[in-house]
Amino acid sequence: MKYTLITLLIASLTCSCSNSPTKAYFSGEIVNPNMDYVYLHHNNERIDSAELSENNRFSFEITDLKEGLYHFDHKEYQYIILEKGDSLLMRLNTLDFDESLVYSGNGAAKNNFLIDVFLIYEDEEKVVNDFSELPPKEFLFKIDSLKKMKEELLTDINASDPLSPMAMHIANKAIDYRYFTDMEEYPFIHKRKSGSKTIPKLPKNFYSFRNQVDYNDTLLTYYRPYFNYLITHFNNLAYTGCAKKCEDVDNLEKSLHYSIHKLKLINDKVAENKTIRDNLNRNVAFTYLLGDNSVDNNEKFIDSFNKYASDNQHIEEVTDFYKNVQNLQKGLTLPSIRLVDMEGNKITIDSTAYEKNTVFYFWDINQKNHRVNVLNRIAKLKEEYPEYDYIGINVNEDRDEWVKNLLHLTENGETLTQYQTDDIDELLATLVIKSLNKIIIVDKNGKIIEGFGNIYHRKELENSLRNRLN
């Protein structure tokens, strides 16, 4: 691991920009670029794009700067703090995106700290997971020591290059919310690792860190570690409340009551920041509706969502998602799918197009390992269940790359039925594709056998294939 704030690595860049007290500059070099542009986002909205020059340099000048957290995107992304007067220089190599990322120039210290904390937590993930086997007091001692090390690093940085109150707040919270997440997850990881049916008895002060949680932090509204913490936090609060009332504790997290309880808690506790509240409620909705629940329970959930989140900015998206989920319930006819074959011919697969029971699977050009694993799994299913047709659907928009991939596969002796679509958004929405592990199975009349299968859930998948052969 690199520790940029300790070793003070300097990127091999120069900047011709002069400092301005009202502007900020963000420039850099990307080694081995995998696209032509760098995109800059604030509050989850793209505010600008910069085309890479011949020597792979880019530059942004932000004149109407809103100080706070931004993120840049070049296939992958990372957060940066921008304040007026910053002239931040960046260098990275896409072959090792996060590990190679280093900043120099005005504003470097706070941003090098952000990436260092990110990398440190990545390295600590397995260690913390192992710590979760320990009794609560020992776990607390270990994880508190890790947190203290990061806080001492930030204190040293601030002493040599003082941060503004806003930057200091963001830097502190970059430490806190990953630590808080580890704390929230501990009881349940320990329960699983120990094979116990209940979570361990915790010290009285175990959750004292929750007193520091701000449910309405406007500076962190779109900061993923903060949002992920809040998701975990509300999951735990709902679990604790429901465990006292629900009989089926083993399946509690899949229950309707549990998800409705989360909606109530979010509505009560996130009172000021509507964006955070709306995003959390959206997460609850998508998580529950993807849980392969009954039609009646889905309807009850959406009624509760409309009750507790009637003014949600995502209400139309959630409603459409609910309708699409309901349309993929077992026994219904699979909605028509508009596709494109290798020759560019447009076809529609509807209830009249099937000759056999059919399995649909999905893949992405850019996820090579996933593609190989999926095709290997499909090849085995073809051997074991030749009574089925198998149709692959690519989810990329680049037709030429897709055809190249298919030609390579067929050269290796693969016999594949493959399609793309000319409207990827419609396809993803209609078939409720939130994961490329998804499998859809229909009978020869287009009736849905399994609308929410997972190619890696072998037992459930093969039960669906065996039980509905015609």
C-alpha positions as a Markdown table, in Angstrom:
| # | Residue | x | y | z |
|---|---|---|---|---|
| 1 | Met | 0.0 | 0.0 | 0.0 |
| 2 | Lys | 1.1 | 3.6 | -0.6 |
| 3 | Tyr | 0.8 | 6.2 | 2.1 |
| 4 | Thr | 0.9 | 9.4 | 0.2 |
| 5 | Leu | 0.5 | 11.7 | 3.1 |
| 6 | Ile | 3.5 | 10.2 | 4.9 |
| 7 | Thr | 5.8 | 9.9 | 1.9 |
| 8 | Leu | 4.4 | 13.0 | 0.2 |
| 9 | Leu | 4.7 | 11.6 | -3.3 |
| 10 | Ile | 4.6 | 14.3 | -6.0 |
| 11 | Ala | 2.8 | 13.7 | -9.2 |
| 12 | Ser | 4.8 | 14.3 | -12.4 |
| 13 | Leu | 2.6 | 17.2 | -13.5 |
| 14 | Thr | 2.9 | 20.9 | -13.8 |
| 15 | Cys | 0.1 | 23.4 | -13.8 |
| 16 | Ser | 0.0 | 26.7 | -15.7 |
| 17 | Cys | -3.1 | 27.8 | -13.8 |
| 18 | Ser | -2.8 | 30.7 | -11.4 |
| 19 | Asn | -4.6 | 30.6 | -8.1 |
| 20 | Ser | -7.9 | 32.4 | -7.8 |
| 21 | Pro | -9.8 | 33.0 | -4.6 |
| 22 | Thr | -13.1 | 32.4 | -6.3 |
| 23 | Lys | -12.3 | 29.5 | -8.6 |
| 24 | Ala | -10.9 | 26.0 | -8.4 |
| 25 | Tyr | -8.8 | 24.0 | -10.9 |
| 26 | Phe | -8.7 | 20.3 | -11.2 |
| 27 | Ser | -6.2 | 18.9 | -13.7 |
| 28 | Gly | -4.2 | 15.7 | -14.2 |
| 29 | Glu | -2.8 | 12.8 | -16.3 |
| 30 | Ile | -4.3 | 9.4 | -16.8 |
| 31 | Val | -1.9 | 6.6 | -17.8 |
| 32 | Asn | -3.5 | 3.9 | -19.9 |
| 33 | Pro | -6.8 | 5.6 | -20.3 |
| 34 | Asn | -9.8 | 3.4 | -21.2 |
| 35 | Met | -12.0 | 6.2 | -22.5 |
| 36 | Asp | -11.6 | 9.6 | -24.1 |
| 37 | Tyr | -13.1 | 11.7 | -21.3 |
| 38 | Val | -13.0 | 12.5 | -17.6 |
| 39 | Tyr | -16.3 | 13.5 | -16.0 |
| 40 | Leu | -16.7 | 15.7 | -12.9 |
| 41 | His | -19.8 | 15.3 | -10.6 |
| 42 | His | -21.2 | 17.3 | -7.7 |
| 43 | Asn | -24.1 | 16.0 | -5.7 |
| 44 | Asn | -24.4 | 13.1 | -8.0 |
| 45 | Glu | -24.9 | 15.3 | -11.1 |
| 46 | Arg | -22.4 | 15.6 | -13.9 |
| 47 | Ile | -21.3 | 19.2 | -14.0 |
| 48 | Asp | -18.6 | 19.0 | -16.6 |
| 49 | Ser | -16.5 | 16.8 | -18.9 |
| 50 | Ala | -12.9 | 17.1 | -20.1 |
| 51 | Glu | -11.5 | 15.4 | -23.2 |
| 52 | Leu | -8.1 | 13.9 | -22.8 |
| 53 | Ser | -5.3 | 15.5 | -24.8 |
| 54 | Glu | -2.8 | 13.6 | -26.9 |
| 55 | Asn | -0.6 | 13.2 | -23.9 |
| 56 | Asn | -3.5 | 12.0 | -21.8 |
| 57 | Arg | -3.9 | 15.2 | -19.8 |
| 58 | Phe | -7.2 | 16.9 | -18.8 |
| 59 | Ser | -8.2 | 20.1 | -17.0 |
| 60 | Phe | -11.3 | 21.5 | -15.3 |
| 61 | Glu | -11.8 | 25.1 | -14.4 |
| 62 | Ile | -14.8 | 25.5 | -12.0 |
| 63 | Thr | -15.8 | 29.2 | -11.9 |
| 64 | Asp | -19.0 | 28.9 | -9.9 |
| 65 | Leu | -17.6 | 26.5 | -7.3 |
| 66 | Lys | -19.9 | 25.1 | -4.6 |
| 67 | Glu | -17.4 | 23.9 | -2.0 |
| 68 | Gly | -17.6 | 20.3 | -0.9 |
| 69 | Leu | -17.4 | 16.7 | -2.1 |
| 70 | Tyr | -17.1 | 16.0 | -5.8 |
| 71 | His | -16.2 | 12.8 | -7.6 |
| 72 | Phe | -14.5 | 12.3 | -10.9 |
| 73 | Asp | -15.3 | 9.4 | -13.2 |
| 74 | His | -13.1 | 7.6 | -15.8 |
| 75 | Lys | -14.9 | 4.2 | -15.8 |
| 76 | Glu | -14.1 | 4.0 | -12.1 |
| 77 | Tyr | -14.5 | 6.9 | -9.7 |
| 78 | Gln | -13.1 | 8.5 | -6.6 |
| 79 | Tyr | -14.1 | 11.4 | -4.3 |
| 80 | Ile | -12.3 | 14.7 | -4.1 |
| 81 | Ile | -12.8 | 17.8 | -1.9 |
| 82 | Leu | -12.8 | 21.1 | -3.8 |
| 83 | Glu | -12.6 | 24.5 | -2.2 |
| 84 | Lys | -12.1 | 28.0 | -3.7 |
| 85 | Gly | -8.5 | 28.6 | -4.5 |
| 86 | Asp | -7.6 | 24.9 | -5.0 |
| 87 | Ser | -5.5 | 24.0 | -8.0 |
| 88 | Leu | -5.5 | 20.2 | -7.6 |
| 89 | Leu | -3.2 | 18.0 | -9.7 |
| 90 | Met | -3.9 | 14.3 | -10.1 |
| 91 | Arg | -2.1 | 11.3 | -11.6 |
| 92 | Leu | -3.3 | 7.8 | -11.9 |
| 93 | Asn | -2.8 | 4.6 | -13.9 |
| 94 | Thr | -6.1 | 2.8 | -14.8 |
| 95 | Leu | -4.3 | -0.6 | -14.5 |
| 96 | Asp | -4.2 | 0.1 | -10.8 |
| 97 | Phe | -6.7 | 2.8 | -10.4 |
| 98 | Asp | -6.9 | 3.5 | -6.7 |
| 99 | Glu | -3.5 | 2.3 | -5.6 |
| 100 | Ser | -1.8 | 4.6 | -8.2 |
| 101 | Leu | -3.9 | 7.7 | -7.5 |
| 102 | Val | -1.8 | 10.6 | -6.1 |
| 103 | Tyr | -2.5 | 14.4 | -5.8 |
| 104 | Ser | -0.2 | 17.4 | -5.7 |
| 105 | Gly | -0.8 | 21.2 | -5.8 |
| 106 | Asn | -3.1 | 23.3 | -3.7 |
| 107 | Gly | -5.7 | 21.0 | -2.1 |
| 108 | Ala | -3.5 | 17.9 | -2.2 |
| 109 | Ala | -3.3 | 17.1 | 1.5 |
| 110 | Lys | -7.0 | 16.6 | 2.2 |
| 111 | Asn | -7.5 | 14.6 | -1.0 |
| 112 | Asn | -4.4 | 12.4 | -0.5 |
| 113 | Phe | -5.9 | 11.7 | 3.0 |
| 114 | Leu | -9.2 | 10.6 | 1.5 |
| 115 | Ile | -7.6 | 8.1 | -0.9 |
| 116 | Asp | -5.3 | 6.9 | 1.9 |
| 117 | Val | -8.2 | 6.2 | 4.2 |
| 118 | Phe | -10.0 | 4.4 | 1.4 |
| 119 | Leu | -7.0 | 2.2 | 0.7 |
| 120 | Ile | -6.4 | 1.5 | 4.4 |
| 121 | Tyr | -9.9 | 0.4 | 4.9 |
| 122 | Glu | -9.7 | -1.9 | 1.9 |
| 123 | Asp | -6.6 | -3.5 | 3.4 |
| 124 | Glu | -8.2 | -3.8 | 6.8 |
| 125 | Glu | -11.4 | -5.5 | 5.5 |
| 126 | Lys | -10.2 | -9.0 | 6.0 |
| 127 | Val | -8.5 | -8.2 | 9.3 |
| 128 | Val | -11.7 | -6.6 | 10.7 |
| 129 | Asn | -13.7 | -9.6 | 9.4 |
| 130 | Asp | -11.3 | -11.9 | 11.4 |
| 131 | Phe | -11.7 | -9.6 | 14.4 |
| 132 | Ser | -15.4 | -10.3 | 14.3 |
| 133 | Glu | -14.8 | -13.8 | 15.6 |
| 134 | Leu | -13.6 | -12.2 | 18.9 |
| 135 | Pro | -15.8 | -11.5 | 21.9 |
| 136 | Pro | -17.3 | -8.0 | 21.9 |
| 137 | Lys | -14.8 | -6.4 | 24.3 |
| 138 | Glu | -11.8 | -7.7 | 22.5 |
| 139 | Phe | -13.3 | -6.6 | 19.1 |
| 140 | Leu | -13.9 | -3.1 | 20.5 |
| 141 | Phe | -10.3 | -2.8 | 21.7 |
| 142 | Lys | -8.9 | -3.9 | 18.3 |
| 143 | Ile | -11.1 | -1.8 | 16.1 |
| 144 | Asp | -10.8 | 1.3 | 18.3 |
| 145 | Ser | -7.0 | 1.0 | 17.9 |
| 146 | Leu | -7.3 | 1.0 | 14.2 |
| 147 | Lys | -9.6 | 4.0 | 14.3 |
| 148 | Lys | -7.2 | 5.9 | 16.5 |
| 149 | Met | -4.3 | 5.3 | 14.1 |
| 150 | Lys | -6.2 | 7.1 | 11.3 |
| 151 | Glu | -7.2 | 9.9 | 13.6 |
| 152 | Glu | -3.6 | 10.5 | 14.6 |
| 153 | Leu | -2.6 | 10.6 | 10.9 |
| 154 | Leu | -5.3 | 13.2 | 10.3 |
| 155 | Thr | -4.0 | 15.2 | 13.3 |
| 156 | Asp | -0.5 | 15.2 | 11.9 |
| 157 | Ile | -1.7 | 16.3 | 8.5 |
| 158 | Asn | -3.8 | 19.1 | 9.9 |
| 159 | Ala | -0.8 | 20.3 | 12.0 |
| 160 | Ser | 1.5 | 20.6 | 9.0 |
| 161 | Asp | -1.1 | 21.8 | 6.5 |
| 162 | Pro | -4.2 | 23.1 | 8.3 |
| 163 | Leu | -7.5 | 22.0 | 6.8 |
| 164 | Ser | -10.6 | 24.2 | 6.7 |
| 165 | Pro | -13.4 | 23.3 | 9.0 |
| 166 | Met | -15.4 | 21.8 | 6.1 |
| 167 | Ala | -12.5 | 19.7 | 4.9 |
| 168 | Met | -11.7 | 18.6 | 8.4 |
| 169 | His | -15.4 | 17.6 | 8.9 |
| 170 | Ile | -15.3 | 15.5 | 5.7 |
| 171 | Ala | -12.0 | 13.9 | 6.5 |
| 172 | Asn | -13.1 | 13.0 | 10.0 |
| 173 | Lys | -16.3 | 11.4 | 8.7 |
| 174 | Ala | -14.4 | 9.4 | 6.2 |
| 175 | Ile | -12.8 | 7.7 | 9.2 |
| 176 | Asp | -16.0 | 7.6 | 11.3 |
| 177 | Tyr | -18.6 | 6.1 | 9.0 |
| 178 | Arg | -16.5 | 3.2 | 7.9 |
| 179 | Tyr | -15.7 | 2.5 | 11.5 |
| 180 | Phe | -19.4 | 2.9 | 12.4 |
| 181 | Thr | -20.3 | 0.4 | 9.7 |
| 182 | Asp | -17.9 | -2.2 | 11.1 |
| 183 | Met | -19.5 | -1.7 | 14.5 |
| 184 | Glu | -23.0 | -2.2 | 13.2 |
| 185 | Glu | -22.0 | -5.3 | 11.3 |
| 186 | Tyr | -20.1 | -7.0 | 14.1 |
| 187 | Pro | -22.9 | -8.6 | 16.0 |
| 188 | Phe | -24.3 | -10.3 | 12.9 |
| 189 | Ile | -21.0 | -11.4 | 11.5 |
| 190 | His | -20.1 | -12.8 | 14.9 |
| 191 | Lys | -23.4 | -14.6 | 15.0 |
| 192 | Arg | -22.8 | -16.2 | 11.6 |
| 193 | Lys | -19.2 | -17.1 | 12.3 |
| 194 | Ser | -19.9 | -18.6 | 15.7 |
| 195 | Gly | -22.9 | -20.6 | 14.4 |
| 196 | Ser | -25.1 | -19.1 | 17.2 |
| 197 | Lys | -28.8 | -18.5 | 16.7 |
| 198 | Thr | -28.6 | -15.1 | 18.5 |
| 199 | Ile | -26.3 | -12.1 | 18.4 |
| 200 | Pro | -23.7 | -11.9 | 21.3 |
| 201 | Lys | -24.5 | -10.0 | 24.5 |
| 202 | Leu | -23.0 | -6.6 | 23.9 |
| 203 | Pro | -21.4 | -4.1 | 26.5 |
| 204 | Lys | -23.8 | -1.4 | 27.5 |
| 205 | Asn | -21.7 | 1.3 | 25.7 |
| 206 | Phe | -21.3 | -0.7 | 22.5 |
| 207 | Tyr | -23.6 | 1.5 | 20.5 |
| 208 | Ser | -22.5 | 4.8 | 22.0 |
| 209 | Phe | -21.0 | 5.8 | 18.7 |
| 210 | Arg | -24.5 | 6.2 | 17.4 |
| 211 | Asn | -24.7 | 9.5 | 19.4 |
| 212 | Gln | -22.3 | 10.9 | 16.8 |
| 213 | Val | -24.5 | 10.0 | 13.8 |
| 214 | Asp | -25.9 | 12.9 | 11.9 |
| 215 | Tyr | -28.9 | 11.7 | 9.8 |
| 216 | Asn | -29.0 | 14.9 | 7.8 |
| 217 | Asp | -25.4 | 15.7 | 6.9 |
| 218 | Thr | -25.7 | 17.9 | 3.8 |
| 219 | Leu | -21.9 | 17.7 | 3.1 |
| 220 | Leu | -22.2 | 13.9 | 2.9 |
| 221 | Thr | -25.5 | 13.5 | 1.1 |
| 222 | Tyr | -23.9 | 11.6 | -1.8 |
| 223 | Tyr | -20.9 | 10.2 | 0.0 |
| 224 | Arg | -21.2 | 6.4 | -0.5 |
| 225 | Pro | -19.6 | 5.3 | 2.9 |
| 226 | Tyr | -22.0 | 7.6 | 4.7 |
| 227 | Phe | -25.0 | 6.3 | 2.8 |
| 228 | Asn | -23.9 | 2.7 | 3.2 |
| 229 | Tyr | -23.6 | 3.2 | 6.9 |
| 230 | Leu | -27.1 | 4.6 | 7.1 |
| 231 | Ile | -28.5 | 1.5 | 5.2 |
| 232 | Thr | -26.7 | -0.8 | 7.6 |
| 233 | His | -27.8 | 1.3 | 10.6 |
| 234 | Phe | -31.5 | 1.3 | 9.7 |
| 235 | Asn | -31.3 | -2.5 | 8.9 |
| 236 | Asn | -30.1 | -3.0 | 12.5 |
| 237 | Leu | -32.6 | -0.7 | 14.1 |
| 238 | Ala | -35.4 | -2.5 | 12.3 |
| 239 | Tyr | -34.0 | -5.9 | 13.1 |
| 240 | Thr | -33.8 | -5.1 | 16.8 |
| 241 | Gly | -37.3 | -3.8 | 16.9 |
| 242 | Cys | -38.8 | -6.6 | 14.8 |
| 243 | Ala | -37.0 | -9.4 | 16.6 |
| 244 | Lys | -39.1 | -8.6 | 19.7 |
| 245 | Lys | -42.4 | -8.8 | 17.7 |
| 246 | Cys | -41.9 | -11.3 | 14.9 |
| 247 | Glu | -42.1 | -15.0 | 15.4 |
| 248 | Asp | -40.0 | -16.1 | 12.4 |
| 249 | Val | -36.7 | -14.5 | 13.4 |
| 250 | Asp | -34.6 | -16.6 | 11.0 |
| 251 | Asn | -36.3 | -15.0 | 8.0 |
| 252 | Leu | -36.9 | -11.7 | 9.6 |
| 253 | Glu | -34.9 | -9.7 | 7.1 |
| 254 | Lys | -37.1 | -10.9 | 4.2 |
| 255 | Ser | -40.3 | -10.1 | 6.0 |
| 256 | Leu | -42.8 | -7.5 | 5.0 |
| 257 | His | -42.9 | -6.2 | 8.6 |
| 258 | Tyr | -39.2 | -5.6 | 8.7 |
| 259 | Ser | -39.1 | -3.5 | 5.5 |
| 260 | Ile | -42.2 | -1.4 | 6.6 |
| 261 | His | -40.5 | -0.9 | 10.0 |
| 262 | Lys | -37.4 | 0.5 | 8.1 |
| 263 | Leu | -39.7 | 3.0 | 6.2 |
| 264 | Lys | -41.1 | 4.2 | 9.6 |
| 265 | Leu | -37.7 | 4.6 | 11.2 |
| 266 | Ile | -36.3 | 6.5 | 8.2 |
| 267 | Asn | -39.3 | 8.8 | 8.1 |
| 268 | Asp | -38.9 | 9.5 | 11.8 |
| 269 | Lys | -35.2 | 10.0 | 12.1 |
| 270 | Val | -34.2 | 11.6 | 8.8 |
| 271 | Ala | -36.3 | 14.7 | 9.3 |
| 272 | Glu | -34.4 | 17.5 | 7.6 |
| 273 | Asn | -32.5 | 16.2 | 4.6 |
| 274 | Lys | -35.1 | 15.1 | 2.1 |
| 275 | Thr | -32.6 | 13.8 | -0.4 |
| 276 | Ile | -31.1 | 11.4 | 2.1 |
| 277 | Arg | -34.5 | 10.3 | 3.3 |
| 278 | Asp | -35.7 | 9.7 | -0.3 |
| 279 | Asn | -32.6 | 7.8 | -1.3 |
| 280 | Leu | -32.9 | 5.5 | 1.8 |
| 281 | Asn | -36.5 | 4.8 | 1.2 |
| 282 | Arg | -35.7 | 4.0 | -2.5 |
| 283 | Asn | -33.1 | 1.6 | -1.3 |
| 284 | Val | -35.7 | -0.1 | 1.0 |
| 285 | Ala | -38.1 | -0.4 | -1.8 |
| 286 | Phe | -35.7 | -1.9 | -4.3 |
| 287 | Thr | -34.3 | -4.3 | -1.8 |
| 288 | Tyr | -37.7 | -5.6 | -0.7 |
| 289 | Leu | -39.3 | -5.8 | -4.2 |
| 290 | Leu | -36.3 | -7.8 | -5.5 |
| 291 | Gly | -36.8 | -10.4 | -2.7 |
| 292 | Asp | -39.2 | -12.6 | -4.7 |
| 293 | Asn | -42.1 | -11.9 | -2.5 |
| 294 | Ser | -45.8 | -12.8 | -3.1 |
| 295 | Val | -47.9 | -10.5 | -5.2 |
| 296 | Asp | -50.0 | -9.6 | -2.2 |
| 297 | Asn | -47.1 | -8.7 | 0.0 |
| 298 | Asn | -45.6 | -6.6 | -2.8 |
| 299 | Glu | -48.8 | -4.7 | -3.0 |
| 300 | Lys | -48.9 | -4.2 | 0.8 |
| 301 | Phe | -45.4 | -2.9 | 0.7 |
| 302 | Ile | -46.0 | -0.4 | -2.0 |
| 303 | Asp | -49.1 | 0.8 | -0.1 |
| 304 | Ser | -46.9 | 1.4 | 2.9 |
| 305 | Phe | -44.2 | 3.1 | 0.7 |
| 306 | Asn | -46.9 | 5.5 | -0.6 |
| 307 | Lys | -47.9 | 6.2 | 3.0 |
| 308 | Tyr | -44.5 | 7.0 | 4.5 |
| 309 | Ala | -42.8 | 8.3 | 1.3 |
| 310 | Ser | -45.6 | 9.9 | -0.7 |
| 311 | Asp | -43.5 | 12.9 | -1.6 |
| 312 | Asn | -40.4 | 10.8 | -2.6 |
| 313 | Gln | -38.5 | 12.2 | -5.5 |
| 314 | His | -38.1 | 8.6 | -6.8 |
| 315 | Ile | -41.8 | 7.7 | -6.5 |
| 316 | Glu | -42.3 | 7.3 | -10.3 |
| 317 | Glu | -39.2 | 5.1 | -10.6 |
| 318 | Val | -40.3 | 3.0 | -7.6 |
| 319 | Thr | -43.8 | 2.6 | -8.9 |
| 320 | Asp | -42.6 | 1.6 | -12.4 |
| 321 | Phe | -40.2 | -0.9 | -10.7 |
| 322 | Tyr | -43.0 | -2.3 | -8.6 |
| 323 | Lys | -45.1 | -2.8 | -11.8 |
| 324 | Asn | -42.3 | -4.5 | -13.6 |
| 325 | Val | -41.6 | -6.8 | -10.7 |
| 326 | Gln | -45.3 | -7.8 | -10.5 |
| 327 | Asn | -45.2 | -8.5 | -14.3 |
| 328 | Leu | -42.4 | -11.1 | -13.7 |
| 329 | Gln | -44.3 | -13.2 | -11.2 |
| 330 | Lys | -44.5 | -17.0 | -11.8 |
| 331 | Gly | -47.3 | -18.1 | -14.1 |
| 332 | Leu | -47.6 | -14.8 | -15.9 |
| 333 | Thr | -46.6 | -14.3 | -19.6 |
| 334 | Leu | -43.1 | -12.8 | -20.0 |
| 335 | Pro | -43.4 | -9.3 | -21.4 |
| 336 | Ser | -42.3 | -9.0 | -25.1 |
| 337 | Ile | -38.6 | -8.3 | -25.5 |
| 338 | Arg | -37.2 | -6.3 | -28.5 |
| 339 | Leu | -33.8 | -7.5 | -29.5 |
| 340 | Val | -31.2 | -7.2 | -32.3 |
| 341 | Asp | -29.2 | -10.2 | -33.7 |
| 342 | Met | -25.6 | -10.3 | -35.0 |
| 343 | Glu | -26.7 | -9.2 | -38.5 |
| 344 | Gly | -28.5 | -6.2 | -37.2 |
| 345 | Asn | -32.0 | -7.6 | -37.7 |
| 346 | Lys | -34.6 | -6.4 | -35.1 |
| 347 | Ile | -36.7 | -9.2 | -33.7 |
| 348 | Thr | -39.4 | -9.4 | -31.0 |
| 349 | Ile | -39.5 | -12.4 | -28.6 |
| 350 | Asp | -43.1 | -12.8 | -27.3 |
| 351 | Ser | -45.3 | -15.7 | -26.3 |
| 352 | Thr | -45.5 | -16.9 | -29.9 |
| 353 | Ala | -41.8 | -17.1 | -30.4 |
| 354 | Tyr | -40.8 | -20.1 | -28.2 |
| 355 | Glu | -40.3 | -23.6 | -29.4 |
| 356 | Lys | -39.1 | -25.0 | -26.1 |
| 357 | Asn | -38.8 | -24.0 | -22.5 |
| 358 | Thr | -36.2 | -21.2 | -22.5 |
| 359 | Val | -33.5 | -19.8 | -20.2 |
| 360 | Phe | -32.4 | -16.2 | -20.6 |
| 361 | Tyr | -29.1 | -15.1 | -19.2 |
| 362 | Phe | -27.1 | -11.8 | -19.3 |
| 363 | Trp | -23.5 | -10.6 | -19.7 |
| 364 | Asp | -21.3 | -7.6 | -20.1 |
| 365 | Ile | -18.3 | -7.2 | -22.5 |
| 366 | Asn | -16.4 | -5.4 | -19.8 |
| 367 | Gln | -16.8 | -8.1 | -17.2 |
| 368 | Lys | -14.6 | -10.8 | -18.7 |
| 369 | Asn | -14.5 | -13.1 | -15.6 |
| 370 | His | -18.3 | -12.9 | -15.2 |
| 371 | Arg | -18.8 | -13.7 | -18.8 |
| 372 | Val | -16.5 | -16.7 | -18.7 |
| 373 | Asn | -18.2 | -18.0 | -15.5 |
| 374 | Val | -21.7 | -17.5 | -16.9 |
| 375 | Leu | -20.9 | -19.2 | -20.2 |
| 376 | Asn | -19.3 | -22.1 | -18.4 |
| 377 | Arg | -22.3 | -22.5 | -16.2 |
| 378 | Ile | -24.7 | -22.3 | -19.2 |
| 379 | Ala | -22.6 | -24.9 | -21.0 |
| 380 | Lys | -23.1 | -27.3 | -18.1 |
| 381 | Leu | -26.8 | -26.6 | -18.0 |
| 382 | Lys | -27.1 | -27.3 | -21.7 |
| 383 | Glu | -25.6 | -30.8 | -21.1 |
| 384 | Glu | -27.8 | -31.5 | -18.1 |
| 385 | Tyr | -31.0 | -29.9 | -19.5 |
| 386 | Pro | -30.9 | -30.1 | -23.3 |
| 387 | Glu | -34.7 | -29.8 | -23.3 |
| 388 | Tyr | -34.3 | -26.1 | -22.9 |
| 389 | Asp | -33.2 | -23.3 | -25.3 |
| 390 | Tyr | -30.6 | -20.9 | -23.9 |
| 391 | Ile | -30.6 | -17.3 | -25.0 |
| 392 | Gly | -27.8 | -14.8 | -24.0 |
| 393 | Ile | -28.5 | -11.1 | -24.0 |
| 394 | Asn | -25.6 | -8.6 | -23.9 |
| 395 | Val | -26.2 | -5.4 | -22.0 |
| 396 | Asn | -23.7 | -3.2 | -23.7 |
| 397 | Glu | -24.4 | -0.6 | -26.4 |
| 398 | Asp | -21.2 | -1.1 | -28.4 |
| 399 | Arg | -22.3 | -3.3 | -31.2 |
| 400 | Asp | -18.9 | -3.7 | -32.8 |
| 401 | Glu | -17.3 | -4.9 | -29.6 |
| 402 | Trp | -20.2 | -7.3 | -29.0 |
| 403 | Val | -19.8 | -8.9 | -32.4 |
| 404 | Lys | -16.0 | -9.2 | -31.9 |
| 405 | Asn | -16.7 | -11.0 | -28.7 |
| 406 | Leu | -19.2 | -13.4 | -30.3 |
| 407 | Leu | -16.9 | -14.1 | -33.3 |
| 408 | His | -14.1 | -15.0 | -30.8 |
| 409 | Leu | -16.5 | -17.3 | -28.9 |
| 410 | Thr | -17.7 | -19.1 | -32.0 |
| 411 | Glu | -14.2 | -19.6 | -33.3 |
| 412 | Asn | -13.6 | -21.6 | -30.1 |
| 413 | Gly | -16.4 | -23.9 | -31.0 |
| 414 | Glu | -19.2 | -22.3 | -28.9 |
| 415 | Thr | -22.7 | -22.6 | -30.4 |
| 416 | Leu | -24.6 | -19.6 | -29.0 |
| 417 | Thr | -27.9 | -17.9 | -29.4 |
| 418 | Gln | -27.1 | -14.3 | -28.7 |
| 419 | Tyr | -28.8 | -10.9 | -28.9 |
| 420 | Gln | -28.4 | -7.3 | -28.0 |
| 421 | Thr | -31.0 | -4.6 | -27.7 |
| 422 | Asp | -31.3 | -1.1 | -29.2 |
| 423 | Asp | -32.9 | 0.2 | -26.0 |
| 424 | Ile | -30.9 | -1.0 | -23.0 |
| 425 | Asp | -32.8 | 1.1 | -20.5 |
| 426 | Glu | -36.1 | -0.5 | -21.6 |
| 427 | Leu | -34.6 | -4.0 | -21.4 |
| 428 | Leu | -33.1 | -3.5 | -17.9 |
| 429 | Ala | -36.4 | -2.0 | -16.6 |
| 430 | Thr | -38.8 | -4.5 | -18.2 |
| 431 | Leu | -36.8 | -7.6 | -17.1 |
| 432 | Val | -35.8 | -6.0 | -13.7 |
| 433 | Ile | -32.1 | -6.6 | -14.3 |
| 434 | Lys | -30.2 | -5.3 | -11.2 |
| 435 | Ser | -27.6 | -8.0 | -11.4 |
| 436 | Leu | -26.0 | -9.9 | -14.3 |
| 437 | Asn | -26.3 | -13.1 | -12.3 |
| 438 | Lys | -30.0 | -13.0 | -13.1 |
| 439 | Ile | -31.7 | -15.9 | -14.9 |
| 440 | Ile | -35.2 | -15.9 | -16.3 |
| 441 | Ile | -36.9 | -19.2 | -17.2 |
| 442 | Val | -40.1 | -19.5 | -19.3 |
| 443 | Asp | -42.0 | -22.4 | -20.7 |
| 444 | Lys | -42.7 | -23.0 | -24.4 |
| 445 | Asn | -45.9 | -20.8 | -24.1 |
| 446 | Gly | -43.9 | -17.9 | -22.6 |
| 447 | Lys | -45.2 | -18.4 | -19.1 |
| 448 | Ile | -42.8 | -17.5 | -16.4 |
| 449 | Ile | -41.3 | -20.4 | -14.5 |
| 450 | Glu | -38.7 | -18.3 | -12.7 |
| 451 | Gly | -38.5 | -14.5 | -13.0 |
| 452 | Phe | -35.8 | -13.8 | -10.4 |
| 453 | Gly | -33.4 | -16.7 | -10.7 |
| 454 | Asn | -29.6 | -16.5 | -9.9 |
| 455 | Ile | -27.2 | -18.4 | -12.0 |
| 456 | Tyr | -25.0 | -19.1 | -9.0 |
| 457 | His | -27.9 | -20.4 | -6.8 |
| 458 | Arg | -27.5 | -23.9 | -8.2 |
| 459 | Lys | -30.1 | -25.7 | -6.1 |
| 460 | Glu | -32.9 | -23.3 | -6.6 |
| 461 | Leu | -32.2 | -23.0 | -10.3 |
| 462 | Glu | -32.1 | -26.7 | -11.0 |
| 463 | Asn | -35.3 | -27.2 | -9.0 |
| 464 | Ser | -37.0 | -24.7 | -11.4 |
| 465 | Leu | -35.5 | -26.5 | -14.4 |
| 466 | Arg | -36.5 | -30.0 | -13.2 |
| 467 | Asn | -39.9 | -29.3 | -11.9 |
| 468 | Arg | -41.3 | -27.5 | -15.0 |
| 469 | Leu | -40.1 | -29.6 | -18.0 |
| 470 | Asn | -42.8 | -30.0 | -20.6 |
